[in-house]
Amino acid sequence: MPPHPQPPSPTALTGQAATAPESETPATTASAAPAATPSAVPQGARAIEEAQRLTDVVTRLRRALRSSIRTDYPWESLPMAQVELLQTLAAAPLRVGELAARQRLAPNTVSGLVGKLLEAGFVDRQPDPGDRRTARIALTAAGYRQLADWQHAHECRIAGALGTLDGPDYDAVMAALPALDRLARSLAGGPGEGPVGAPGAPPTP
């Protein structure tokens, strides 16, 4: 898709304003157009309405993506809760309690999910170097492959859908990504949280 011209940066605009001649009269300065101000963040009832719209769009987007993936890739039947555990474990092995805290789930719920992943061969138990009485859950090579396949299927499906958009809609979606990323980080607990969903590479033996 051809690149679109970018608007001048705030720094450039500030630089232009700073070069105004000092001899300008007060009357001329007063008649100048006021500087643009950022749009106000919705408050109160409007904020709830906007949140509802965003929630509805995100929910429908996830549902449509999940449904289409199952149609195009019949093998993709891994429950989302298990996928999220694999995504979390892709960064580093964790204890069940740590997994539960990261996912904000009850430990017994996570234990059940881990049991299913163990049966599938996607994770295994490793000794915890800091406490021999406990074990850490780690992705196996099969787990990394499954997560990479899952990610690739979703990327292909989204790329195909993006290709159906016209130029302005495509640009609007791309322009919204940085703000959506910041929103996701805020919901996850702050700027210290990294992006979720990028599978890592399996450790070399």
ABEGO torsion letter per residue (X at the ends): XBBBBBBBBAAAAAAAAAABBAABBAAAAAABBBBBBBBBBBBEAAAAAAAAAAAAAAAAAAAAAAAAAAAABAABABBAAAAAAAAAAAABBBBAAAAAAAAGBBAAAAAAAAAAAAAAGABBBBBBAABAABBBBBBBAAAAAAAAAAAAAAAAAAAAAAAABBAAAAAAAAAAAAAAAAAAAAAAGEAABBBBGBBBBBBBX
